[in-house]
Amino acid sequence: MRKRLLISADDFGMCHAVNAGTLRAMRSGVVASTNFLVPCPWFSEALALAREHSLPVGVHLCVTCEWDRLRWGPVTRAPSLCDELGLLHPGFEPLLARASDADIIAEYQAQLERVQHLGFTPTHLDTHMLPSSDQSPGSLRLKALVAEVARRSGLRYLYETDADGRLRYFDQELEISGESWASVWERLASLGPGSYHLIGHAAEPSPELEAMCSADHPARIWAAPVRVADLAFFTSNSTRQRLHDLGFELVTVADL
């Protein structure tokens, strides 16, 4: 009757500040898993860090780009996935209105294959801006395509759910980004025996984070404030001890 907790930090490769924060969260904090954002400009640095430090890293399959200043496009360059600048759309609605299932699955496959062809073996698959809790028709369409990539590759899709929206690999998923520490600890303290996945976003404070989006951008809080706060939580001297005191066993993807 154990309480098992996988702690993940998303978006490895998005920018240098995220790479530096994720590395510190894994080497000096409680984070046991991260995921490559393959289309992003700092993916090559993330890959180098993963090799140098033998990090366990999955692939954060991505067909959107949420920022207005930091932008990236699809690996396949498929026109149906792009806006007028040839870059990924900020949200799923315009993507799903244009893109075929074949083009989306080809993009997902290309991102995974790029990691593999560069000689790195990913630990799992998950998805950017597509949490397991989103059960809208568009999200279910995309998740079915991810599940197909997972089936072909033999990798776990950590956000996989059944027809009723229940997680396959965990009893519950907890997103800490944007929440107060008090709220996070209250939620963790309420959990009984089972397997849980705690997800956050880590980054070192830097001007780069501040420049990712304009001042009035709707996702502005997700640039610097959320990521710097999550890094502080992951690396706080008290976090590991408090998790131990609550009875959690920290696990890796390989332990699932």
N, C-alpha and C positions, 0 to 999 in steps of 0.2 A: 504494500500500500504506500508507494512512494509518490512524491511530488517531483516531477521531472520538468526542467525548464530549459528550453533553447532560447538564447538571446541573440538577436540578429540586428545588424546595422545595415541599412539599405544604401544603394546608389554608389557603390565603389566604382570610380572612374569618371564620375560626373564632372568634378573639378579638383584642383590640387588641394584645396582646403578640406574637401570631403575625404580625399585619399589620406591626408595626414591625420585627420580626426579618426577615421575608421581604423587606421593602423594603430594609433594609440589606444583606442577603445578595445582592440583585440589583444595587444601586447601588455597593456598595463591595467586593463579593466576587465569587465565580465562578459564582453561580447565574444561569442564562439563561432559566429557565422556572418558572412557578408555575401554580396552578389555583384557581379560585373554589369555595369551599364555599357554594353559594347559599342553602341553608336556614338558615345560621348567623346569629347576632345581629349580627356585625360585617361582614357582606357589603357593606353600603352603604359603609363606610369603605374596604374593599378596592377596591371599584369606583372610588371617588373617587381613591384613590392610583394605581390603574392608569391612569386618564385623565390625571392630573396629570403622571405620570412616563413616560407612553407605554410601559408595561410589556407584554410579551407574556404573555398569561394564557389558559389553557384553562379547562375546566369539570370539576371533580372530582365526578363524578356520585355522589350519596350517598343511601342508603336506610337508614343506621344512624347511631346516636349512641352513642359508646363511654363517655361519662362519666356519673357519677351526680349531679353538681351543675350542670355546664354542659349544658343540654339544648336540643334543637331538634326541630321537627316537620316533616312533609313540606309542600312547597309546595302540593300538590293537596289536602291535608287528607283524603285517602282513608282511611276507617276501617280498611281491611285492612292498611295500612302502620303503624298506630299501636298503642301499648300502652294501658293503662287511663287514662293521663293525656293521651292524644292526641298523644304524642311518639314519635319513631322508636325502635325497639328497639335495645338495645346490641349485638346480634349478628344474624347472618343466619338462624339456625335458627328462631326464632319468626316472623320475617318470612316466610320461604319456606313455612312451614306454613299461613299464612293468606292471603297476598297472591296475586292472580292475575297472570299475565304482563301482562295489559292494564293493571292498576293500576300495576305497576312501570314499564312503559315510558312510561306517561303521566306519571309523576313525573319520570323522567329527561328526557323531552321538555320538561316544564314548567320544569325548572331551566335547561336550555339556552335555551329561549325567553325566560325572564326576562332573561338576560344580553343576548340579541340585541335584545329590545324596549326595553331601556334604552340602546341605541345603541352597544353594545360588540361588537366582532367577536372571538370567541374563537379561539385558535390551534389547539386540539385538544380531545379528550376523554380523560379517564382516570377512575379509580374509587377511591372512598374505602374503605379496609379490604378491598380486593379486588385483591391484587397478581397479576401475571401468573403467578407460580409456583404459585398455588392452582388445582389442577385437580380439585377435588372436584365431585361432581355438582351441588350447589347453586351453586357458583361458576361452573361452565360454563353453567348455566341463566341466571344473571345476565349473564354475558359475552355470551351470544348476544343478549340484549335490548339491551345497550349497542352491540353491533355493528350492530343494526338502526337505532338512533338515529344512529350514525355514517354508515351508508349513506344514510339520509334527508337528513342535514345536509351530507354531503360532507366532514366533518371526520375527521381521523385519530383512531383510538382507540389511544393509544400502547401499551397493554398487550395489544393484540390478538395472539393466538397461533393457530397452525394446529391441526389435529386431534392432532398429536403434542406439543403444548405448546411449540412453537418460536415465538419472538417474530417478528413480521412486520417491524418497523422496526429492530430491534437484534440484534446477535449475543449480547448478554448484558445483563441488568439487575442493578445492584448497589444494595442497600439499606444505607446507612451507619448509620442510626439504631440506637443501642444497641451499636454495635461500637467497639472501641478504635481510635484513630488508627493505631496500628501495624498492626492487622489490615486496615484500609482500604487503607493504602499497600502492604501486601504483596499484596493482591488486585489493586490497580491495576498494580503492577509486573509481575505475571504475565501481563498481557493483551498479545496480539499485535495486528496490524493488524485493523481492523474498526470497527463502530459500537456504542457502548455508552451506557447510560443509568444515571446515578448519581442516586439519589433520597434526600433527607433531609427534615428538618423543622426550620425555623428559628423561634426566638422570643427576644425580649428577656427577661431575667430580671425577674420582677415578682410581687407578691402575687396577681395575677389568675391566673397559671399555677398557683400553689400551691392555689388555691381551686377548680380545675376538678373535682376529685374528692376523695373522702374518703381519709384516711390509709392505709386498708387496701384500697383499690380495686386490683383486679388489673392495671389498666393505669397505675398510679401513675407508673411510670418514664417513661411517654410524655407526662406533663404537663410538668413543668419539666426534669428531668435530660437527657432525650434532646434536647429542642429547643434548650436553651441550649448543649449540647455541639456540636450540628450547626451552629448559628450561628457558634460559635468556629472550627470547621473551615472553613466557607465563607469566613470573613473573615480568616483568619490570613494574615499577611504572606508566609508561605512557601508557601501552598497553590498559588497560581497558578504560581509559579516551578517548584515541584516537578512539577506536571502538565506544564509545558512541557518540563522536563528528561526526563520519561518519554516524550515524543513525542506527547502528546495535543493535538489541535486542538479547542478548545472551540467547540461549534456551538449553534445555536438550533433550535427546532422547524421553522422555515421552511427550514432547511438540509437536512432529512431527505430 
